[in-house]
Each structure stands twice: as structure tokens, then as C-alpha cells.
Amino acid sequence: MSRSVKERQTTTRPQVDRVVMTVSAGILVVFVVAAIAVPTTVSELVNQGFSASVRWFGLYWQLLLLVTFVVAIALACTPWAKARLGGIPVPEYSRFKWIAMIMCTLMAGGGVFWAAAEPMYHFLTTPPHFEGRSEIDPATAALAQSFAHWGFLAWAILGSLGAMVMLYGVERGMPLRPRTLLYPVMGERIRTSWIGSVVDIVCIIAVVAGTVGPIGFLGLQVAYGLDSLFGIPNVYGVQLVVIVVLTAIIVASVLSGLDKGIQILSRINVWMALVLMVLVLAVGSVGFVLRAWLSGLATYATDFVGMSLYQGDQAWLSSWTIFFFGWFMGYGPLMAIFIARISRGRTARDLLVCTAVIPPIATTLWFTVLGGTGIWVEQNTPGAISDPLADGGLPAAVMAIASNLPLGGLLAVGFLLLTITFVATTGDSMAYAVAQACVRDDSPPSWLRAMWAVIMGGAAAVLISIGDGGITALQSFIVITAVPVGFVLLPSVFAAPIYVRRLALEQRRYPSISIAPAHNPTENTTEDMSESMSAKETSS
């Protein structure tokens, strides 16, 4: 018989799984040491593993992301989606705080430097899916292709079905760890099985690799920006200071807990992003951006399946679509942990819509405002964005866009600060999720969350000392770890609808012992707050 939520919450001393913690940290340390000692060998091995992963599993990942999104949308449209998740009747966080934490965790530094650079890359070199289609404007094709990478499929794999399976398992006494995603297949056995330990370790390594990358790129980007704006030399010392400051922010946020630090960072992110969007639109071209956004969305919709399952130019595919899909998939299990933790009391429909629908639409608008403005500048002044991008890579794109607009200095500083808060939010939430994956019960202790924040910051600081090649190798490594992670996420596709239907039936079947949701003045939920919530604890 499973333990109740209340019993789990009263546990005062979380039991650290030292095997999972030690092996995970040890693998990261070995990778960093090897990257410094024999960088060429590590790079070659990673490239070979990356190529093999893409070649053998790329199509499977594309299908998995597409099916996950389709199932999520279909499930949201069913009456079962009124089922309330997490064993409590009222959400813990207001809608604004909740969505802000979800969006800012995923966007990370990619929300700035990829939003500025990727549409420009596709504008300069037409994506193969759109080659020979002269009826589609190059700017439209560039934005649609960017939407395909950062849109509905990415968000669906990160926070929809997996989070629901995680919440269902936790209600039945399972730990809030990656292994619980295999609960539909192995049941209670996965709690103590060695397979569960392997799953936890692989998922931790994947998300740590994916988080260290943005931290390292942030050091490179901010140092590049400081050089461009104030003439401060772009040297390793400056990059190191940036990473140390960022790590200190993450640690301070981690130690303050979910109810303070990450909420503050998320709200700062959202409001700063909104202000910057308004400023860019005001000093740029509102008409061009809106037309580009609508035409990009239309093309994204009409070519949705074609772009999602594109199988033409394999070299291009591995560098773009498969790379991003593998990267997001690597984040999937730990994002499921984080979203499950902050989504208790939400209905299934609420969770699905606010992970697989609203955030991707907002992401396409953000990419259009930043990347679309870059395309507009490039069209009016050829070479204004493309030349810095070719010379300085990703960090140069956003600086070039800002410098070609009125209030360029103010915008550039704003984008640098926004990138810092984005990456800090991701670092905080992933440090929490990784630490949670290392404990058997309850919430992870503060020292463990802080330890992982320091480890990720330290790894980034060491890897950028050998240039961005070390960070790039680690970023590619996450695609390799996505191979087993892809199979960990597969059961959620089938189990989530079953579990949600089961919850919906249970909550209707036992109205006499249901919990009536109390009024929450901060919450504007789209669901019927009078929907009964069963308090019956079911057996595993």
C-alpha cells in the first residue's frame, strides 16, 4: 500500500542516494578533466557518438516529439482533462508565477542568443525544406524553421505528459525522480531496481550537460558584449568573473527556496522581456515584425508535419533539427520533475495548455521580435547583422541587432541582463531538479541543491578556459545521452491518458470524500474550481 502525500511531506531528513549522486558528479568530473587533458580525443569521441546517435535515433526522436504533442493536445480536449493533479485541491502558485517559472526555465540563454541568431542563419542560407519554393518569402521561411525547433514539439516533450505521469506516481508513493517515468512499465519495482539508478544517473548527466552549456555560453556572450559596449577586453578573466557572479546568483536563489528565489528571478525575466520587446518594436519596425510573425506562424502550421519529420539533407538535419530535439529531450525527465513539483493542484488541461500551447506561441513571438528585427535590419543594411554573426558567432548577433537600432546601448545592456537572469533561473530550477533526483524522499536539502549549482558553474568555468570547443563538446554530449532518455520518456505517451482518465473517474466516483477547493484570490484558473477532488489514496 502506498504512503499518503501527507506522510511523505512530514519526512524531515531526506535520504540522499549517494550512489546516484557520486556517480553522476564523477562522470561530469571525468569529462571535464578529459576535455582539458586530451581535448582533441574527447572532441573526436563525442563527434562520433553524436553522429551515431543522430543516424540511428534521429527519426525516432522526431516521431516521439510529434506523437507526444498530438497526444497532449488530444488529451486536453477530453472531459478527463478536468482531473486535478498532485493530490491537493488548490494550486500552490498563481498562474502568472507558475507560467513564468516554466517559461524562464526552458528559455535559458537560448531565449536571447538563439532567438537573435537562428532566424538570421536560416535567412542567409535557406533551410533545405524550403529550397525551390520561391512563393515563400526568405524571412518567412527562416522564422518558420526557427519555430519548428523551439515551438510546440519542444515544449510538449519538456513538460506535458511526463509531468503528469510523475504527479500520478508521486500520489501513489513513488519518488519525485526520473525513475518514476518507468512506473507505468515496472510498477513499484522501479523504486529500488538498479535500472532506476541507471535512469537517474543518465538523466542527471543529460540535464547537467545541457545546463553547463548555457552557463559557459553566457560567460562568452557577456564578455563579448562588455568588449563591444565598454571596451573591456574579452579575455578568460572577464568570462570567469561573469560565471562566478552568475553561480553566486544561482546559489543565493537556490538557498532561498522555490517560494522566493526562483519566483523573483522568473518575474524579473518576464517583465524585463516584455519591456525589451516593447522597446525593440518601438524603435524597429512594428509592421514588419507583426507581418513576419503571422506569415511565419501560417507557414509553420501548413508545413508543421513536413518540418517536424524532414528527412532530406542529413548533414543539415543533424546540425539543426535533430540537435535541438535531442537537446530538449535530454532536459525532459528533469523538467518533468520541476514542472510536477510546481504544478500540484492544477488540472490536467491546465497543465497541458500552459506547457504545450501558450509558451510555444509566446516563444514564436519573442523569436520574431528579436530575430525578425535582425532580418529587417539586414534587409535594409546588408552585412549589418550577417558580418558580425560570421565573425563572432552567437554572442555577436544580439549585440549587432541592438547596435543598429536607436537606444542601442540601452538595449544591449538590457539583453545582457536578461540573458543573465534567464540562465540563472534555469540553473536554479535544474539544480533543484538534479538534487531531487539524488534523494529518495521529500525535498532535497539546501546544501545538495547548492552543491550542484556550484558544480555546474565550476564545470562551465573550466571548460571555457580551453575555448568554446569544450562547451560545444558538452552540448553535443547531451544528444548522446538523449538516446536512453528517449526510451525513458516513451511510456508517458501511453500512460498519461490512462492515468488522467483513471483520476477523472476516481474524482467523480467518490464525491462524499472529495475536497472542495478553497477560494484563492490570486488564481484565475480556467477550470471549474468546484470540480471535486478525491482524497482517496489508492494502492499501487
Residue pairs with C-beta under 8 A, 6 or more apart in sequence:
1 539
1 540
2 172
2 173
2 174
2 537
2 538
2 539
2 540
3 173
4 537
5 87
5 88
5 170
5 171
5 537
8 170
8 173
8 441
8 442
9 442
11 441
11 442
12 442
14 439
14 440
14 441
14 442
14 443
14 444
14 445
15 439
15 440
15 441
16 438
16 439
16 440
16 445
16 448
17 197
17 200
17 438
17 439
17 440
19 197
20 197
20 200
20 201
20 204
20 437
20 438
21 438
21 448
23 201
24 200
24 201
24 204
24 205
24 208
24 434
24 438
25 455
27 201
27 205
28 205
28 208
28 209
28 212
28 455
28 459
31 42
31 474
31 477
32 459
32 462
32 463
32 470
34 41
34 42
35 42
35 463
35 466
35 470
35 473
35 474
36 462
36 465
36 466
36 470
39 466
39 469
39 470
39 473
42 473
43 469
43 473
46 473
46 476
46 477
46 480
47 476
49 477
49 480
50 318
50 476
50 477
50 479
50 480
51 318
53 326
53 479
53 480
53 482
53 483
54 314
54 317
54 318
54 322
54 323
54 326
54 479
55 314
55 318
57 482
57 483
57 486
58 317
58 318
58 322
58 325
58 326
59 309
59 311
60 486
61 322
61 325
61 326
61 329
61 482
61 486
62 308
62 309
62 321
62 322
62 325
63 309
64 157
64 329
64 486
64 489
64 490
64 493
65 153
65 154
65 156
65 157
65 308
65 325
65 328
65 329
66 153
66 305
66 308
66 309
67 493
68 153
68 156
68 157
68 160
68 161
68 489
68 492
68 493
69 152
69 153
69 156
69 157
69 160
69 356
71 161
71 493
71 496
71 497
72 156
72 160
72 161
72 352
72 355
72 356
72 496
73 352
73 356
73 357
75 81
75 161
75 348
75 352
75 496
75 497
75 500
76 348
76 349
76 352
76 353
76 356
76 357
78 497
78 500
78 501
79 504
80 348
80 497
80 500
80 501
80 503
80 504
81 347
81 348
81 349
81 352
81 500
81 504
82 347
82 348
82 349
82 504
82 527
82 528
82 531
83 347
83 348
83 500
83 501
83 503
83 504
83 507
84 345
84 346
84 347
84 348
84 503
84 507
84 527
84 531
84 533
85 164
85 167
85 168
85 343
85 344
85 345
85 346
85 347
85 348
85 351
85 503
86 167
86 170
86 171
86 340
86 343
86 344
86 345
86 346
87 170
87 171
87 344
87 535
88 344
88 345
88 533
89 345
89 515
89 516
89 517
89 518
89 533
90 345
90 517
90 518
90 520
90 523
91 98
91 343
91 344
91 345
91 346
91 520
91 523
91 525
92 342
92 344
92 345
93 101
93 263
93 342
94 520
94 522
94 523
95 354
95 523
95 524
95 525
96 267
96 270
97 263
97 266
97 267
98 342
98 343
98 346
98 354
99 354
99 358
99 359
100 263
100 266
100 267
100 269
100 270
101 262
101 263
101 266
101 342
101 425
101 429
102 159
102 339
102 342
102 354
102 355
102 359
103 266
103 269
103 270
103 359
103 362
103 363
104 111
104 265
104 266
104 269
104 270
104 421
104 422
104 425
104 426
105 266
105 335
105 338
105 425
105 426
105 429
105 430
106 154
106 155
106 158
106 159
106 331
106 335
106 359
106 426
107 269
107 363
107 422
107 426
108 211
108 214
108 422
108 423
108 425
108 426
109 214
109 215
109 217
109 218
109 221
109 419
109 422
109 423
109 426
110 150
110 214
111 273
111 363
111 366
111 418
111 419
111 422
112 221
112 370
112 398
112 415
112 418
112 419
112 422
113 217
113 221
113 394
113 395
113 397
113 398
113 419
114 150
114 394
115 146
115 366
115 367
115 370
115 371
116 370
116 371
116 374
116 394
116 397
116 398
116 401
117 371
117 389
117 393
117 394
117 397
117 398
118 146
118 149
118 150
118 367
118 371
119 139
119 142
119 143
119 146
119 367
119 368
119 371
119 372
119 374
119 375
120 142
120 371
120 374
120 375
120 378
120 385
120 386
120 389
120 397
121 142
121 389
122 141
122 142
122 143
122 145
122 146
123 138
123 139
123 142
123 375
123 378
124 386
126 138
126 141
127 141
127 142
127 145
127 316
127 320
128 310
128 312
128 313
128 316
129 145
129 303
129 306
129 307
129 310
129 312
130 136
130 141
130 144
130 145
133 141
136 299
137 295
139 292
139 296
139 372
139 375
139 379
140 292
140 295
140 296
140 299
141 299
142 371
142 375
143 292
143 293
143 295
143 296
143 299
143 300
143 364
143 367
143 368
143 371
143 372
143 375
144 296
144 297
144 299
144 300
144 303
144 307
145 307
145 320
146 296
146 367
146 371
147 296
147 297
147 300
147 360
147 363
147 364
147 367
148 300
148 303
148 304
148 307
148 308
148 321
149 320
149 321
149 324
149 325
150 324
150 360
150 363
150 364
150 367
151 300
151 360
151 363
151 364
152 304
152 356
152 357
152 360
153 308
153 325
154 324
154 325
154 328
154 360
155 355
155 356
155 359
155 360
155 363
156 355
156 356
157 325
157 328
157 329
157 332
157 489
158 328
158 331
158 332
158 335
158 336
158 339
158 355
159 335
159 336
159 339
159 351
159 355
159 356
160 351
160 352
160 355
160 356
160 496
161 492
161 493
161 495
161 496
162 181
162 332
162 333
162 335
162 336
162 489
162 492
162 496
163 335
163 336
163 339
163 340
163 343
163 351
163 355
164 340
164 348
164 351
164 492
164 496
164 499
164 500
165 180
165 181
165 183
165 184
165 336
165 491
165 492
165 495
165 496
165 499
166 176
166 180
166 181
166 336
166 337
166 340
167 340
167 343
167 344
168 183
168 495
168 499
168 503
169 180
169 183
170 176
170 180
170 340
171 537
171 538
172 537
172 538
172 539
172 540
173 540
174 180
174 183
174 188
174 190
174 191
174 540
175 191
175 439
175 440
175 441
176 337
176 340
176 341
176 436
177 196
177 200
177 337
177 436
177 437
177 439
177 440
178 199
178 200
178 202
178 203
178 204
178 333
178 334
178 336
178 337
178 437
178 488
179 190
179 191
179 193
179 195
179 196
179 197
179 199
179 200
180 190
181 199
181 333
181 336
181 488
181 489
181 491
181 492
182 190
182 195
182 196
182 199
182 488
182 491
183 190
183 495
184 491
184 492
184 494
184 495
184 498
184 499
185 491
186 193
186 195
187 540
188 540
190 196
190 199
199 333
199 484
199 488
200 437
200 438
202 481
202 484
202 485
202 488
203 333
203 334
203 437
203 485
203 488
204 334
204 434
204 437
204 438
205 481
206 330
206 331
206 333
206 334
206 478
206 481
206 482
206 485
207 330
207 331
207 333
207 334
207 335
207 430
207 433
207 434
208 430
208 434
208 452
208 455
208 456
208 459
209 330
209 474
209 475
209 477
209 478
209 481
210 327
210 330
210 331
210 475
210 478
211 426
211 427
211 430
211 456
212 456
212 459
212 460
212 463
212 471
212 474
213 460
213 471
213 474
213 475
213 478
214 423
214 426
215 243
215 246
215 247
215 423
215 427
215 456
215 457
215 460
216 243
216 460
216 461
216 463
216 464
216 468
216 470
216 471
216 474
217 394
217 395
217 468
217 471
218 242
218 243
218 246
218 419
218 420
218 423
219 239
219 240
219 242
219 243
219 246
219 460
219 461
219 464
220 239
220 395
220 464
220 468
220 471
221 394
221 395
221 398
221 416
221 419
222 239
222 242
222 416
222 419
222 420
223 232
223 234
223 235
223 238
223 239
223 242
224 234
224 392
224 395
224 396
224 399
225 395
225 398
225 399
225 412
225 415
225 416
226 232
226 234
226 238
226 416
227 233
227 234
227 238
228 399
228 403
228 412
229 399
229 409
229 412
229 413
232 238
236 464
236 465
239 464
240 461
240 464
240 465
243 457
243 460
243 461
243 464
244 457
244 461
246 420
246 423
246 424
246 427
246 457
247 427
247 453
247 454
247 456
247 457
247 458
247 461
249 420
249 424
250 424
250 427
250 428
250 431
250 453
250 457
251 450
251 453
251 454
252 261
253 260
253 261
253 262
253 264
253 265
253 424
253 425
253 428
254 261
254 428
254 431
254 432
254 446
254 449
254 450
254 453
255 261
255 446
255 449
255 450
257 446
258 341
258 342
258 432
261 428
262 425
262 428
262 429
262 432
265 421
265 424
265 425
265 428
266 425
268 421
269 418
269 421
269 422
269 425
272 414
272 417
272 418
272 421
273 366
273 418
275 414
276 411
276 414
276 415
276 418
277 365
277 366
277 369
279 407
279 410
279 411
279 414
280 369
280 370
280 373
280 405
280 411
281 289
281 369
283 405
283 406
283 407
283 411
284 373
284 376
284 377
284 405
285 373
285 376
288 372
288 373
288 376
289 368
289 369
289 372
289 373
289 376
292 368
292 372
292 375
292 376
293 364
293 365
293 368
293 372
296 364
296 368
296 372
297 364
300 307
300 364
307 321
310 317
310 321
311 317
322 479
323 476
323 479
326 478
326 479
326 482
327 475
327 478
327 479
327 482
329 482
329 485
329 486
329 489
330 478
330 479
330 481
330 482
330 485
332 485
332 488
332 489
333 485
333 488
333 489
334 430
334 433
334 434
334 437
335 433
336 492
337 433
337 436
337 437
338 429
338 430
338 432
338 433
339 351
339 355
341 432
341 436
343 351
346 354
347 525
347 527
347 531
348 500
348 503
348 504
349 526
349 527
350 525
350 526
350 527
353 526
370 398
370 401
373 401
373 405
374 385
374 397
374 400
374 401
375 385
377 384
377 385
377 400
377 401
377 404
377 405
378 384
378 385
378 386
381 404
384 400
384 404
385 397
385 400
385 401
385 404
388 396
388 397
388 399
388 400
389 396
389 397
389 400
392 399
393 468
398 412
398 415
399 412
399 415
402 408
402 409
402 411
402 412
402 415
403 412
405 411
427 453
427 456
427 457
428 453
430 452
430 456
431 449
431 450
431 452
431 453
431 456
432 444
432 449
434 452
435 444
435 445
435 448
435 449
435 451
435 452
436 443
436 444
438 444
438 448
439 445
439 448
459 474
460 471
462 470
463 470
463 471
463 474
464 470
464 471
503 534
506 534
506 536
506 538
507 514
507 531
507 532
507 533
507 534
508 532
509 534
510 534
510 536
511 532
513 534
513 535
513 536
514 532
514 533
514 534
514 535
515 532
515 533
515 534
515 535
516 530
516 532
516 533
517 529
517 530
517 531
517 533
519 529
